[in-house]
Amino acid sequence: MKVTRKTEILILFIMSALIYLLQILFFHDPHNTFFYLFQDMAFLPVSIAIATIAVGAILDRREKREKLQGTRMLRSTFFTGIGAEIILKLHDCADPICRNLLYSPADEAEVKTKQEQIRETEFTITLTEEAYESVRKILTENQTNLFVLAANENLMAEENFTKLLWGLFHLIDEFRLRGSWQNQNEADREHLNEDFAKVYRLLLINSVDNAWWLKKTYPNFYGTASSKYSLEKGTGGNRGNQNGLR
């Protein structure tokens, strides 16, 4: 027979009462028995509070660590797929350019420094038909994947990544509205250059943080990904390192 939680609690209370009753019967000292009983009961709320706070804090830290690990994995999956491909497609359209997609800062402080440097850099995108159509194809084919990422509450708590997703969704809306490259006039292309420059900056800001985490957590995978997506091996490698972004 399955014992319910209420039954378990009732049994424990009965056992406790029997133990105190036996103590009174054996030692004939109800005064001390009730004194220590109330003393223990007085300390019980304190014990519960201490246990709740301590255990709760440990569980909260553990839960946050697990959530952070999960969001990091999702971001890494994004960058070793969609994110890296888009940066590579825009590499030759951007000035100044980032020499290496998977730049790896030495520590978290350097991550912040590099991200701030990227924020302050004025990136200019001059789209080509090939770059425009390539990015349009990538985002159109991966709309569902992006919607899945956007539905993740933990991931959307990351401010930089949230801004990046909104930027990508805006590009998808632009593609839906404007269509192919051949349909664009000069004013349309100037506007798209600005939108792409914003997304390019956000991609670089997020990629710095992702590269640092990836190298720290999965060094072997980082080495393979770094070799595969190195911009120095791309067609834009001859453009040099500008503004120290490498």
N, C-alpha and C positions, 0 to 999 in steps of 0.2 A: 504494500500500500504506500502510495506517495504521500510524504509528509509535507504539508504546506508551511510557508514561512511563519504564519500566525501560530501554527501548532508548535513549531520549533521554539518560538519566543516564549509561549506559555509553558512549555516543558522546562526551559531554562529558569524561568521565574519560580516554578514549583521546586526545582532542585535547589535553588538558592535558599528558598524559604525552609526547606527540610534541613539543609546544612546548618542554618542559624538555629532552628529548633533543636537539633541534636546538640549543638554547642551549649544551649541553655540547659538542656536535660543533663548533660554530662558535668558541666562546671557550675551549674546553679548560680550563674552570675548574669542575670538579664540586663543589669545596669551597664556593665562594660560592653556586653554584646551589642546593645542598642546604641551605646556611645560610638563604638567603632563603626557600626553600620551607618549611622548618620555622617560620621566623619568621611567614610568612603563615598557616600552619596554626595557629600558636599564637593569632593574633589572630582567626581565623575564628569560634570560639565566642562571643567578645565581640561581633563584628559581627552574628552571628545573634541574640544576646540583645538587643542594642540595637534591631535592626530589628524583631524580634518584639514587643518592648515598645512601641516607638513606633507601629508599624503597628497592633498590637493595640489600643492605647489609642484611636487615631483611629477604627478600625472599631467599637470598643465604643461610643464617643460617638455615632458616626453611627447605629448600630443603636438605641441608646437614644432618640435624637432622633426617629428614624422611628417607633419603637414608641409614644413619647409622643404624637406627632402623630396616630397612628392611634387611640389611646385617646381623645384629645381630640375627634376627629371623631365617634366613637361616642357619647360623652357629649353632645356638642352635638346630634346627631341625636335622642337621647333627650329632651333638654330642649325642643327646638323642636317636639316632638310630644307624647309621653305626659306628660312632666314638667310642661310648661307647662299642659296641659289640666287635670291634677289640681290644680295650685296654684290655677288660676282657679276650679275647682269648690269648693275648700275656702276660698277667700278670704273669703267672707261668713260662714263658720262659725268663723273663727279670731279670737282676741282675745289679744294685740295682733296686728295684721295688718301685712304687708309691703306698702308702698305701690306698689312697682314690682318686678315679677318679675325683670327684667333689670337690676338694680342693677349699675353698672359702677365698681368701685374704680379709683383712679388707678394703683396699682402692686400688686405682690404682697404687700408688707407690709400694705397696707390690706385686702387679701383676708383675710389671717389675722385682722386686727383685727375685721372685720365678721363673719367666721365665729364667732369667739369670742363676740361680742356676741349672735349668734343662739343659740348654745349656752346662754348664761346666761339667755336670755329664757324665761319660763314661758308657753308657748303653750297656750291652752285651746281645744279644738274642741267645738262643740255642733252635732252633725250634724243635718241635715234629711233628709227622705226623698229630696228631689231630689238633694242632694249625694251621699248614700250610693249611690243607684242609678246616678248618673252615673259615679262612680268605679268602682263594681262593673262596669259595662259596659265602661269603658275598659280596666281591668286584665284582665278576662276575655277580651276580644277581642285583647289584646296579650300573652297568656301566652307564645306562641312567641317573640316578639321579646325578651321578658325572659329567656327561657331561653338564647337565642343570646348575649345580653350576658353572662350569668352563665358561659357556657362559654369566654369570652375570658380567658385567663390574665393577659394584660397589664392588662386593664381591672379584673380582680378584685384586682390589686395596689394599686389606689387604695382606701385604707381608707374614706374618706367615702362613696364611691360603692358600695362593697361593702355597707356598713351600710344604705344606701338600698335596694339591691336586696333584701336579706334582709327589710327592713321591708315592701316591696311584696309579696314572696312570702308573708309572714305574713298580709297582708290578703287575698290570694287564698285562702289556707287558711280564713280566717275566713268569707269569702263562701261558700265551698264547704260549710262546716259550718252556717252560720246562715241562708243563703238571703236572701230579700228582706227589705226594711225592715219589712214588715207582720208578719213572723214574730218580730220582736225584742220582748222585754219590756224594762222599764226598766233592769234590771241589765245586760242584753246591750248596750244602747245606751251605758250609762256606760263599759263595758269598751271598746267600739268607739271612743268619743270619745278614750280614752287612746291606743289604737293609732294612730288617725288623727293625733293631735297629734305623736306621735313621727315618723311619716312626713313630716308637714308640716315639722317642724323640719329633718329631713335633706334634704328637697327644697330648702329655702331655703339651707342651708349649701352644697350642691353647686351651686346656681344662681348664687351669687355668684362662685365660681371660674370657672364656665362663661362667665358674662357678661364677665368680665375677659379671658379667653382669646379669646372670640369678637370682642370689640371690637378687640383688638390684632391678630388674625390676619385677620379678614374684616370690616372696618369697615362696608362697604356692606350686607352681609347682617345684621350686628348692628343697623344702623339700621332695616332693615325688620322684623326680628324684634322689636325693642324697641317699635316702633310698634304691631305687631299684638298683642303680649302685654302691653302696659302695663296694670297693674292700676288705674291712675288713670282709665282709660277704662271700667273695668268697673263693675258695679253696686255694688261696695264702695267706690268712690272717695270717697264722702261721709263715710267713717268717720274720715278724718283720718290723720295720721302719728303713730304712737305709738312711744315708745322709740327714735326716730331710725332706724327700719328703713325705708328707702326706697330 
